[in-house]
Amino acid sequence: MITVICGEDLVSSRNYYSDLKNKYRKKNYEIKEINASQIKEIQKGLGESLSLFSDKIIFFTQNLNKLISRKNVSINQLIDTLQKNKKIEIIDWEEGIGSRFLKFPKTVTIKDFKPNQTIFKLLDSCYPLNKKDFINQINSLPDKVEDGFIFYMLIRHFRTLLIIKSGEKPTGMFDWQFYKLKKQASFWSLEKLILFYENLHKIDLINKTSKNPFSIRSSLDLLAYYLL
């Protein structure tokens, strides 16, 4: 059986994935962490182990979705076989993607962590001459929305804007998303867009090294004050 943990709320999905490991350890399961590319090895050489410890082994992997495609028939068949095998348990974490982008069989159990809708209002409001609205959106974010997740979403958002500003369409993006972000990118000059993106990374760096005297939200307030 396969359980997939995913969602754009990267922090919450990752924490849930880690909590599951601890939960199964406390139940005396043997935790086997494998790369997605090793998924083929699960059925090879594990028959003896599974017969002895069928209720004590669980596999943890990440980004298995990337291996699944229409062209890779053997992987698709393997995923389907593993899903139907009740003696094998696999927990897969998909980094930062929503369930709509998954290519697993419909029978797979999916836990999708969706962001608080206010984070999207924050992203939509981040463009030049709109600093007041952007700052208001920061201050209206619920306390339960973690600062690390805010930063992750902003950095990803601006990386996407830079791709669009360069004239490209990000892979897998729906047309309605592309035209919405293309309009937002048009409010920025390329130079200012790059500057804002670079400063996000600077704030992230000093925050990780504990050299930032301000909170993440206060740092974003200051960044908006000078660059929006």
Summary of the structure (lengths in Angstrom):
residues: 228
radius of gyration: 21.1
end to end distance: 49.1
largest distance: 65.5
contacts: 638
relative contact order: 0.13
helix: 57%
strand: 10%
